[in-house]
Amino acid sequence: MKFRIPLAGRGSAVLMVAALTVGTLTGCTIDRASSVSETQSRVVESAAAPEISVRDGAEDVDPSRPVTVTSAEGLKKVTMTNQDGKVVESELSTDGTQWSTAEVLGYHRTYTITAEDRGGQTATTTFSTVSPVSTTGVALAPLEDSTVGVAQTITLRFGTAVKDRQAAQDAITITTSPEVEGAFYWLNNSELRWRPKEFWTPGTRVDVRADVYGADLGGGVYGSQDNGTSFTIGEDVRTVVDDATKSMTVYRNGEALRTIPVSLGADKWATPNGTYVIGDRHESLVMDSTTFGLAYDQGGYRTEVDYATQMSWSGIYVHAAPWSVGDQGRRNVSHGCINVTTEAAAWFQDVVKRGDPVEVRNTVGDVLSGYDGLGDWNIPWETWRKGNADDTSSW
């Protein structure tokens, strides 16, 4: 602002200007202080409290997911306790800006978190985890670190019926090296299978992770704990059983090792055709026909056999049958099993392993059911790959 000062009365004017100047300076000083105070106030007001990943009052929280607390200011202290006062294990990032739980939380629990950052800001949250009606685990096969055959499928068996099949599948990860195409398929409401489109390549490494803890499997049932297994595909050992020649030929990596005379199921109990997968192996086993519905008075039996190698859940084995040696290679007299000599049965059991395929061809029987338990490969790939997670017909 400019002041125009007349010549007369100049001294008064000068005093006036000085007074205005002093006043102006005084006014500027007051304004600056006010401005600084307001700025500081705004800074304090804008300082964010620690952020907790779970909102206060939340219910049915997934206990499998870590809880975190973050603060750009850096965290001074964070404590998390359950309803009984037990402190939850935790870890803090090296820069002190993020805290997270270091243990899996529990079902049916209430947790409280109190957090304070280095700027003195605080936050508190109380939440509860989901309370399942019941929980179930999942058993996996093959066993950890096992070596299996090229036809081996992955079995995931839940302890109870699974209503939300898709949720169960979403909790499972199959990793293969090298990568292969494969898919899930449910044999029943509690047993899920995974297999590749084609037989495995020897040397393939497979890792299975069933992260079911915290997963809602439907009907109020949640996974009780995670599980996992890893296995390797061994040498390519395949067997062909041909009723046209009454013989069984075993191949390793494409080379025929041996051809053995056999006696298959008589017409009344014809051995089914199709692809089987080697299961359990027993040096000695009592075979009882009543376990698969054939009563003794209907031609059934209870017999102890040596070197029984399982091919199906319905009771078909390759086993020693010294009573039928004269028929082996000539005619079928068994109840469906593959009868061979004691020496051949022992040799076969020593050569094959779990997961090796056996192809039965040219019998008068039907095809082994894909739901038999070791007959997965008899379900066409086009059917298998589509999956059946949304099939509720057997619920």
C-alpha positions in Angstrom: 0.0 0.0 0.0 1.3 3.5 -0.9 0.8 6.7 1.2 0.8 10.1 -0.4 2.1 12.6 2.2 1.4 16.4 1.8 4.2 18.9 2.5 2.4 20.5 5.4 2.3 18.4 8.5 5.0 16.1 7.4 6.1 15.2 10.9 2.6 13.9 11.9 2.4 11.9 8.8 5.7 10.3 9.5 4.6 9.3 12.9 1.4 7.9 11.4 3.4 5.8 8.9 5.6 4.5 11.7 2.6 3.5 13.7 1.0 1.8 10.7 4.3 0.0 10.1 4.6 -1.2 13.6 1.0 -2.3 13.6 1.5 -4.0 10.3 4.6 -5.8 11.5 2.8 -6.8 14.7 -0.1 -8.1 12.7 2.1 -10.2 10.4 3.8 -11.7 13.4 0.5 -12.7 14.9 -0.7 -14.2 11.6 2.4 -16.2 11.2 2.1 -17.7 14.6 -1.5 -18.5 14.0 -0.7 -20.1 10.6 2.0 -22.3 12.2 -0.3 -23.4 15.0 -3.0 -24.3 12.5 -0.5 -26.2 10.3 0.7 -28.2 13.3 -2.9 -28.9 14.2 -3.6 -30.2 10.8 -0.5 -32.4 10.9 -1.6 -33.9 14.2 -5.1 -34.5 12.9 -3.9 -36.1 9.7 -1.5 -38.6 11.4 -3.1 -42.0 10.8 -3.6 -44.6 13.5 -2.2 -48.1 12.9 -4.2 -50.0 10.4 -5.5 -53.5 11.3 -6.4 -55.9 8.5 -9.6 -57.1 10.3 -12.3 -54.6 11.1 -13.5 -54.2 14.7 -16.5 -56.4 15.5 -15.9 -58.8 12.5 -17.4 -62.3 12.8 -16.7 -65.6 11.0 -13.2 -64.5 10.2 -11.1 -67.1 8.3 -8.5 -68.4 10.9 -6.1 -69.5 8.2 -5.4 -66.0 7.0 -2.7 -64.0 8.8 -3.7 -60.8 10.6 -1.6 -57.7 10.0 -1.1 -54.3 11.5 0.7 -51.6 9.5 1.8 -48.0 10.3 3.9 -45.6 8.2 5.1 -44.1 11.4 6.5 -47.4 12.6 4.9 -49.6 15.3 5.9 -49.2 18.9 3.9 -52.1 20.4 1.3 -54.6 19.2 -0.4 -57.2 21.3 -2.9 -59.8 20.2 -4.7 -62.1 22.7 -7.5 -64.7 22.6 -10.4 -64.8 24.9 -8.4 -66.7 27.5 -5.6 -64.1 27.5 -3.1 -66.2 25.6 -0.8 -64.0 23.5 -0.6 -64.9 19.9 2.8 -65.4 18.4 3.8 -62.7 16.0 6.6 -61.1 13.9 7.6 -57.6 13.1 9.1 -56.4 9.8 12.7 -55.2 9.9 11.6 -51.6 9.3 9.0 -51.8 12.1 6.1 -50.8 9.8 4.3 -54.1 9.6 3.3 -56.6 12.3 1.7 -60.0 11.5 0.6 -63.2 13.2 3.1 -66.0 13.2 0.8 -68.9 14.1 -2.5 -70.2 12.8 -5.5 -68.9 14.6 -8.2 -71.3 15.9 -11.8 -71.9 15.2 -14.4 -70.7 17.8 -12.0 -68.0 19.1 -12.3 -64.3 19.9 -9.2 -62.1 19.5 -8.3 -58.6 20.6 -5.5 -56.5 19.1 -4.1 -53.3 20.6 -1.6 -51.4 18.6 0.4 -48.2 19.2 2.7 -46.6 16.7 5.8 -44.4 17.3 3.8 -41.3 17.0 1.6 -42.2 19.9 -1.5 -43.1 17.8 -3.4 -46.2 18.9 -6.0 -48.7 17.5 -7.9 -51.6 19.0 -9.9 -54.3 17.3 -11.9 -57.3 18.6 -13.1 -60.0 16.2 -14.2 -63.6 16.2 -13.3 -66.5 13.9 -15.7 -68.9 12.3 -17.4 -71.6 14.4 -17.9 -74.8 12.3 -20.6 -77.3 12.9 -17.8 -79.9 12.4 -14.4 -80.2 10.8 -12.8 -82.8 8.6 -9.3 -83.7 7.5 -8.1 -85.1 4.2 -5.9 -88.1 3.6 -3.6 -88.1 0.6 -2.0 -90.8 -1.6 0.6 -91.6 -2.8 2.7 -91.4 0.4 5.3 -88.8 0.9 8.6 -89.4 -1.1 7.3 -92.6 -2.7 8.2 -93.7 -6.2 5.2 -94.9 -8.2 4.1 -96.0 -11.7 3.1 -94.0 -14.7 -0.6 -94.7 -14.2 -0.7 -93.5 -10.6 -3.6 -91.1 -9.8 -3.7 -88.7 -6.8 -6.2 -89.6 -4.1 -7.7 -87.1 -1.7 -10.0 -88.7 0.8 -12.1 -86.5 3.1 -13.3 -87.8 6.5 -16.9 -86.8 5.7 -19.1 -86.0 2.7 -18.2 -82.8 1.0 -21.1 -80.6 0.0 -19.2 -77.8 -1.7 -17.0 -79.8 -4.0 -15.6 -76.7 -5.8 -14.5 -75.2 -2.5 -12.5 -78.4 -1.8 -10.9 -78.3 -5.2 -10.0 -74.6 -4.9 -8.1 -75.4 -1.7 -5.9 -78.0 -3.5 -2.8 -77.3 -5.6 -1.1 -79.9 -7.8 2.3 -78.9 -9.1 4.2 -81.1 -11.6 7.7 -80.8 -13.0 7.6 -81.0 -16.0 4.1 -79.4 -16.3 1.4 -81.8 -17.5 -2.3 -81.4 -18.3 -4.6 -82.9 -15.7 -7.9 -82.6 -14.0 -10.0 -83.4 -10.9 -12.8 -85.9 -10.7 -15.0 -87.1 -7.7 -15.4 -90.8 -7.3 -18.0 -90.2 -4.6 -18.9 -87.4 -2.1 -15.8 -87.8 0.0 -13.1 -89.0 -2.5 -11.5 -86.8 -5.0 -9.0 -87.9 -7.7 -6.6 -86.0 -10.0 -4.9 -87.6 -12.9 -3.0 -86.4 -16.0 -4.5 -86.7 -19.5 -1.9 -89.3 -20.5 0.3 -91.7 -18.4 3.1 -89.8 -16.6 6.6 -89.5 -18.0 9.1 -91.3 -15.8 11.1 -88.9 -13.6 8.2 -86.4 -13.2 8.1 -84.8 -9.8 4.6 -84.2 -8.3 3.8 -82.0 -5.3 0.3 -81.9 -3.7 -0.9 -79.2 -1.3 -4.3 -79.5 0.4 -4.7 -76.2 2.2 -8.1 -77.0 3.6 -7.8 -75.4 7.0 -10.2 -72.5 7.1 -12.0 -73.7 3.9 -15.8 -73.8 4.1 -16.6 -77.2 2.6 -20.4 -76.7 2.8 -23.0 -77.7 5.3 -21.1 -76.1 8.2 -18.1 -78.4 7.7 -14.6 -76.8 7.5 -11.2 -78.3 7.0 -9.5 -79.3 10.2 -5.9 -79.1 9.0 -3.7 -78.8 5.9 -2.0 -81.7 4.4 0.5 -82.4 1.6 2.6 -85.0 -0.2 5.2 -85.3 -2.9 6.2 -88.2 -5.0 8.2 -89.2 -8.1 7.2 -91.2 -11.2 9.5 -94.2 -11.6 10.3 -96.5 -14.5 7.6 -97.2 -17.1 6.5 -100.8 -16.2 3.4 -102.0 -18.0 1.6 -105.3 -18.1 -0.7 -106.7 -20.8 -3.0 -109.6 -19.9 -4.5 -111.1 -23.1 -7.3 -113.7 -22.9 -6.9 -114.5 -26.5 -3.5 -116.1 -25.7 -4.1 -116.8 -22.0 -0.9 -114.9 -21.3 0.5 -112.0 -19.3 3.5 -110.0 -20.7 5.4 -107.5 -18.6 7.3 -104.6 -20.2 9.8 -102.3 -18.7 10.5 -99.1 -20.7 9.1 -100.7 -23.8 11.1 -103.9 -23.5 9.3 -107.2 -22.9 10.7 -108.8 -19.7 8.7 -112.0 -19.6 5.5 -113.7 -20.9 3.6 -115.8 -18.3 0.8 -118.3 -18.9 -2.4 -117.3 -17.0 -5.9 -118.5 -16.1 -8.4 -115.7 -15.9 -12.0 -115.6 -14.7 -14.3 -118.3 -16.0 -17.3 -117.1 -18.1 -19.5 -116.9 -15.0 -17.0 -114.6 -13.3 -15.2 -113.2 -16.3 -12.3 -110.8 -15.6 -13.3 -107.3 -16.8 -11.4 -105.7 -19.6 -9.7 -102.3 -19.4 -6.9 -100.5 -17.6 -6.1 -101.4 -14.0 -3.6 -99.8 -11.6 -1.4 -101.8 -9.3 -2.3 -101.2 -5.6 -1.3 -103.1 -2.5 1.1 -106.1 -2.5 0.8 -108.9 -0.1 3.2 -111.8 0.4 0.3 -113.7 1.9 -3.4 -112.8 1.9 -6.7 -114.5 2.9 -9.1 -114.0 0.0 -12.7 -114.0 1.0 -15.4 -113.7 -1.7 -18.0 -112.5 0.7 -16.1 -109.2 0.9 -17.4 -108.4 -2.6 -20.8 -110.0 -2.3 -20.2 -113.6 -3.4 -21.6 -116.0 -0.7 -20.0 -119.4 -0.1 -23.1 -121.3 -1.1 -23.0 -119.4 -4.5 -19.6 -120.6 -5.4 -17.7 -118.3 -3.1 -14.5 -119.1 -1.2 -12.2 -118.3 1.6 -8.6 -119.1 0.6 -5.1 -118.1 1.7 -3.0 -117.2 -1.3 0.7 -116.2 -1.7 2.1 -113.2 -3.5 -1.2 -111.4 -4.1 -0.8 -108.1 -6.1 -3.9 -106.0 -6.1 -5.4 -104.8 -9.4 -8.8 -103.6 -8.3 -10.8 -102.7 -5.2 -13.4 -105.3 -6.2 -11.0 -108.2 -5.4 -9.0 -108.8 -8.6 -5.4 -109.8 -7.9 -2.5 -111.4 -9.7 -1.7 -114.3 -7.3 -0.2 -117.7 -6.9 -2.6 -120.5 -7.8 -0.9 -123.8 -7.6 -4.2 -125.6 -7.9 -4.8 -124.2 -11.4 -1.3 -124.7 -12.9 -2.7 -127.3 -15.4 -5.2 -124.7 -16.6 -2.8 -121.8 -16.9 -2.3 -120.9 -20.5 -5.2 -123.1 -21.6 -8.5 -122.2 -20.0 -10.1 -119.8 -17.5 -11.1 -121.2 -14.2 -10.7 -118.4 -11.6 -13.3 -116.1 -10.0 -11.8 -113.2 -11.9 -8.3 -113.1 -10.6 -5.2 -113.7 -12.7 -3.9 -117.1 -11.7 -0.2 -117.8 -12.2 2.4 -120.2 -10.7 3.9 -119.4 -7.3 7.3 -118.6 -8.8 5.7 -116.3 -11.4 3.5 -114.5 -8.8 6.6 -113.8 -6.7 8.5 -112.6 -9.7 5.7 -110.3 -10.8 5.3 -108.8 -7.3 9.0 -108.0 -7.2 9.0 -106.3 -10.6 5.8 -104.1 -10.4 5.1 -101.2 -8.1 2.1 -99.2 -7.0 0.8 -97.1 -9.8 1.9 -99.4 -12.7 -0.8 -100.0 -15.3 -2.2 -103.4 -16.2 -4.2 -103.8 -19.4 -6.7 -106.7 -19.6 -8.0 -107.4 -23.1 -10.2 -109.8 -25.1 -12.2 -111.3 -22.2 -15.9 -111.9 -22.4 -16.4 -109.6 -19.5 -17.4 -105.9 -19.4 -15.0 -103.0 -18.8 -13.7 -102.4 -15.2 -15.7 -99.6 -13.7 -13.9 -96.2 -13.5 -15.3 -95.9 -10.0 -13.8 -99.2 -8.8 -10.9 -97.4 -7.0 -8.1 -98.6 -9.3 -10.0 -98.1 -12.6 -9.7 -94.3 -13.0 -8.3 -94.7 -16.5 -11.5 -96.3 -17.8 -13.3 -93.0 -17.4 -12.8 -91.3 -20.8 -10.6 -88.2 -20.7 -13.4 -86.0 -22.2 -15.6 -87.0 -19.3 -12.9 -86.7 -16.7 -11.5 -83.3 -17.7 -15.0 -81.7 -17.5 -15.0 -82.7 -13.8 -18.1 -83.2 -11.7 -17.8 -80.7 -8.9 -21.4 -79.5 -9.6 -22.9 -83.0 -9.7 -25.3 -83.3 -6.8 -27.1 -86.4 -7.9 -25.5 -88.6 -5.2 -25.8 -86.1 -2.4 
